[in-house]
Amino acid sequence: MCSSDLLAHVSKPAQGDEMMLAWMCVIGVAEAGGGPWVLGPGDQTIYVGMDVQRLTQLGIQAGPDPADYTTIDVGEGLSSFGVKAIANYGLLSRVELELEVPWYRVSANRVDVEPCLALGEGSCKTTQSIGLLRGQAKWLVLDELQGMPLSVSLGGTMRYGGFTAPARSRITNVGEGTTDLGPSIHLGRTGGLGKGGYWSAYTELYWLYRFPSTDSYQGSDLGPDAPVSAPMPEWVLNGEALFSPDASVAFGPSFSGLYRNGLDWYELNLEDPDRLAALGVYNMRVGGKLVIRNERGVAFSTGFLRTVVSYNNPSDAWLVSAGLSVPTGLGRP
């Protein structure tokens, strides 16, 4: 458990195991609660960040044969700019709460090109909106600091997308207007690295039931007796590994993946406002992260992700992010 007493070692001289234990705890709070690690009771962190995304190509299943999968240009590309605030709070011993509030602006550089024309007027109109409001509770069930081989947390996540509903039919949407709910599991491990350094690695898996916008979506190639719900549940997989030669800097690779069952592009009813919610998609993005931290635990982080595998999804998307995480009540003497 990451307690304030233990975190006090971060700002005072420490050697060997004491320093290592302190950094194990700080790992868990440096980047908006990523991984299984949790805050101590009453401790808080605030993360404020921004991200920029850009894509110019879209991979789609254009017909029933696997050979029909193709990549099309999205005019001169779509661009997204977002800002977000994430608050983490140690509610109880081993229990942490997290709340995320994002805002996005998504625009197309040209609207007179495919697939904007195929999806109809307004499908590539600029969208400015609060994104998916997300709340999460995380419970640390296995703790390295108590001799376990790794740290494991179980979580529950709820996302509210009501603010995104009016623009859900657009390519430039920032959500599909649904409320989503589901469990998660978070696994991580830390260790020493040379003199005064550390490493950490984690992965986390989410399953989210997405309350359907419609349970009677009718794809263009489906018979009248074959309606489907939209959207269907989805899986999200995240992870990263950080290597720190000393207490002030850490860097390493990261990844993020998404899978959701549904229809293919050629099966969509392009006149239905839930057409994109009905789409079956998956993608995998890989990249890297850099974290710079001072002795009080204030951390600046920056990173990037690049799509390497996609289906019915952007095939060349880039995401670049940066943010500042500030602890409150950590490292008290």
Protein Blocks (a to p, Z undefined) as FASTA:
>chain_A
ZZfklmmmmmpccehjlmmmmmmmmmmmmngoiajbdcdehiacddddddddddfbdcdd
fbfbfklpccddehjbpadddddddddddfbghiacdddddddddddfbfcbcfklmnog
hklgccdddddddddddddfbdfknopabdcddddddddfklmmmmmmpmkbgbehiacd
dddddddddddehjhiacdddddddddddddfbfcbccfkbcfklcccdddddddddddd
dddfbfkbccdddddddddedddfklpcfkbmklmmmpccdddddddddddddfkopacd
ddddddfbdchiafkbccddddddddehiaiZZ
